[in-house]
Structure formats: C-alpha cells, structure tokens
C-alpha cells in the first residue's frame, strides 16, 4: 500500500488513534446515559404537551396566572443571579487574594447550600424574615417574607456557591504581577479591575451567572416556605406545576414545564453565545 493510500484511508476514519482504548464502549455509554437522563424525558414532556394542540397550549401560555408565575420565577432568579455575580466575585476575591484567621471556615461555609436540604433553608429563612422573626421584625411595616423579596433572598442563598466556585479557580490563575504591572503603568484600582481583571474573568462570570440562574428558576424547596405562594403575587412556576398535577391536569402541568424549558433554553443559548464572543474578544479560546 502506498503512502498516499495510507493517508487516504486514515482520512476516512471515524476517530483518531488513541493510546487509551475503549472509545466505542465509552461513546455508547455516554449516548445511552444522555438519552435516558435527558433526551427521553424531554421527548416525553413534549409529546404529552402536544396532546393539547396549539390552541390549548397557547391558552395555557396566555393565562394570566401562568404569566405571573413565570414572571415571578424568572424575574427573581435573574435578580438573584445578578446579585450573586457581584457579591460572589467579591467573596471569591477575598478568599483568593487575602490570608486571615477564619478563612478556611468561610471557604467551607460557601458550600453549605450544597449540603443543606433546601426545605431546611426555606424554613429557616421563613422564620427569620417573617413579620415576627428576628430580622423581619426590624423592617416592619415593610415585609420581606411572603413576598418576591423573600424569594430573591432564598435564591441568593442557593445560587451563591455556583458563582464563587466558578470564579475562584480563574482568579487563582491570575498572577499578582499583572496587577502590579498595571499599577506601575499608572492605572488606578478601578482601571485595573475593569481593564485588566474583568476581561479575563468574563467567561467565568457568565458561567456562574448561568448556573445560578438555572438553579434559581427551578428551585422549589427553599422557596415555597418563604414565598407565601399567593397567586398573581408570589406564586412560582414550579409550584403551579405541582398544583396542576394535584388537579390531575397532567397536560397543563407539562405545558407549563415546556414553556419554562423553552425560555430557559433560549436564555442559556444567549449566555453561551456571549461567552463564546468574550473568549474570542479577549483571546481566551
């Protein structure tokens, strides 16, 4: 066989040679896992929603209660994610750049929302921020619990670790010499932050925002206790889905879930496009 024939044959291979065997087995396992966990449930969701027809689907989508529930879920999740990006970045900066007593304890407490059951967090927040709670009583007659503000507080709690743990490794890779070089060239602190540090952190910040936002949209356990669950005011979309299931309105529940899926997918697609643009813009490919 000639060299050109060898090259031609190699060009038609489905995979490149690797020193690690098992490509077919691992690929098959990955596809099976992806199908069982993601593709088949989503297909079932869309199939059950299709039973309503376009008229039934748009009737649910245009229902005022559904619109308000979606507005509360996505609006509070967005606000909480933005707040987490700001304060999560500051917390990651403190943990990365400074050494102080109790630093390891604070670093461990960041992961507390991962380990704490969400229902426990919701009950704790409802007790603290209720009108007769330790914190809620200080703000009377302004109410925090049983309003969308209480939902934002709960979502900040459960979304903060996603931002901190996403941004922190990237901050650790940034050399302090870069900041010192910017200072020697005459840049003040704000110029160093916005022109030197933030461009490199932008993809990580967007990733942390997307994770915190996605977690907040579907959060249920820590929200229902502090939300008050008042229709048209503080009722979240996941709770409305549960209500439709309890009414045995399975098609209506899947329709609301499909609407949430489509909106979430569109927003995450936009975030991923912005991430790709920022990587090309700042050279972080």
N, C-alpha and C positions, 0 to 999 in steps of 0.2 A: 504494500500500500504506500502510495506516495505521500509526501508531506502535505501537499495541498488537499488530498483526500482526507487525511487525518484532521486537518483544520476544519474542513467542511463538515465532517462527521461530528466534531466537537461542537461546532456552532449550532447543531440541531439538538443538543442535549437539553433536557428539561431542567437540569440542575447542574451546578458547577461541582467538580470533585471536591470532597471534603475529607479531612483526616478523621472527623467524627462520624461514625456510621449511624444508621437509623433514621434517615431523612423520611422515608416512606411511612414508617411507624409513627414518628412524631407528628408529621403532617396530618396523617389520618386521625390521630388522637385530637389534635388541635381543631380540625374541622368538625369532628363529632362533638367535642365539648362546646364549640361555638354554636353548633346547631341546636343542641339540647338546652343550653342555658339561655341563648339569646334569640336565635332565628325562629325556632319553632314557637316559643311563647309569643313573640311579636306577630308571627303569622296567624296564630290563633286569635290574638287580640283584634287584628284587622279583619279576620274572617267573621268573628262574632259581631263586630261593628257594621260590617257590610249587610247584615240581616235587616238593619233599619232602613236601608236605602238612602239616597241623597236627601230626600225630603225630611226623613226622620232624623238624620244626622245633623242637618242644618237647624232643625227645630230645637234640638238639644244645645247646639252651639250658640244659638241666638237667645236662649233662655236667660233672663236677667240674673237668676240665681247662679247659673253656671258661669256667666261672665264675671260676676262679682267674686265668686270663689277663685277663679283663675287669676283675677286681678290681685287678690289678696296673696295667693301663693307665690306668684311670680314677682309681684312688687316687693313684698317683704324679703324674699330670697335675694333679689337684686340689691336692695339696700343693705342687707346684712353682709353680702359678699363684698360690696364696696368698702364698708367699714372694716371688714376683716383684712382686706388688702392693705389698708392704711396702717392699722394698728398691728396686724400680723407682721408686716415688714419691719416696723419699729421694734417689735419684740424679737424678731429674728436677728436684727442688727445688734441689739443689746446682748443677746446670747452669744453672738459670733465675735463681736469686737471687744467685749469687756470681760474681765475676771473679777468676781466679787463673791462674798460669802452668800451662800444660798442659791448660787447659780444652777447647780445640778438639780436642786429641788424644783426650781421654777421650770427648768428644762423638762423635767419629768411630769410636772403638772400640765404642761401643754398637751400631753397625750391623754389626759384624764377623760375628755369626751369620747375617746375611742373605747375605753374600758367601762365607763359608767353607763348603765342602761338608760335609754332615752326617757323612759317613763319616770325614772327616779329624778332625772334632771328636770322634767316638766313639773313634777310635784313640788320640788324644791323651789323652783322659780315662782310657781303659783303661790306658795306660802310666803315667800319673801316680798313679792311685789303686789300682793293683794292689798286692798284698801286698809286692812287691819294688820298687814305684815310689817316686819321691821323696816324695810325700805319703802314699801308702798305708802305707809302712813306718813312718811316725811314729805311726800309730794301731794298730799291731799289739799284741795279737792281735785287735783289733776290725777287721773287714773292711768296706771301703766298696765296692770294685769287686766285680762279680759278685753283687750283692745289690740289692734295691729301692732302697737308699740311693743307689747309683751311678746308677740310672735317674733319680732325682729330681735329682741334680746335672746330668746331661746335659739334662734338660728345663728346668731353671732357665736354663742357658746359651742354649738356643734360644728360650726364651719371654720373656726379659728385654726385648729391643728392642720387643716389642709393647706392653708396659706403658709404657715410657719415652716412646716416640714418640706414644702416645695421650694421656698425661697432660701432657707438656711444653707443647704449644701452649695448653692450657687454663690452665696455671699462668702462662704469659707474659701472658695477658689479665687476670689478677687484679692490680689496682693495689696497690702497696705502701701507698698511703694508707689502704686498708681495714684493713690490719694495724695501722698506726699509730693509726687512729681507735679500734680495739678496745683498744689499749694505753692510750690516753688515757682511755678509759671505765672502766679498772680491770681489764680482762681479763688474766689471766696467759697464758703461752705455750701451755699445754695448752688453755685455753679458746678462745684464738684459733684453734688448729689444728682443734679438734673442732666449734666452733660457727660459725666464720667461713669457714675454708678448705675443710674436708672436704665440707660440703653442696654447694658448687659443683663440687667435683671428683668427686662420687659417680658421675654417669653415665659420665665418662671412666674412672674406676677399674673400673667394671663392664665397660665395653667392653674395656679392656686385659686384664682377667681372662678374659673370654670368648675373646678371640683367643689368649692364651697357653694357655688350657686346651684349646681346639680343636686348636691346633698340637701340643700335647703328647700328646693322645690318639692321633693318627695318626702320630706320629714313629716312624721306623724306623731310618734310617741311623746316627744318633748314639747309639742305644740298644743295638742288638744287640751291639756290641763291649764294652760295659761291663756289660751286664745279666747275662751268664753263661748266659742262656737255659735255666735249669733249670726243667723242668715243675713246676707247682704252687708254685714259689717266685719265680722272676724271669723267667718267660716272658710276653711281652706279646702282646696280641691280634693286632696286625698280623703278628707272626712266626708265630702259629698259623695265620693265613690263608695265609701263604706255604707252610707245611708241608702244609696240606690241598691246595693247588694242586699241589705236587710229588707228592702221592699221587694226583693226578688226581681228587680228590674235589671237583669244582667246586661241586656243590650245597652241600656242607658249608662250603666257603670263603665262598660268597655268603651263607649263613645267618648265619655269624659276622659278616660285614660288615653285614648287615641289622640284627643286634642292636646293633652299635656305632652304626649310623646312627640307630636309634630312640632309644637312650639319649642320644646327643649332641644330637639334635633336641629331646628333652624338656628337657634341662638348659639348652640355649641359649634355649628358649622361656621358661623360668622367669627366666633372667637378663634377657631383653628386657622381660618384664613388670615386673621390679623396676626396670629403667632407666626405663620409662615412668612408673612410680609416683614415682620420685625426681624426675623432671623436673616432674611436676605438683606434687609436695610442695614443692619449692624454687623453683618458678617458672621453671625452665629449659626452656621449651617449644620 
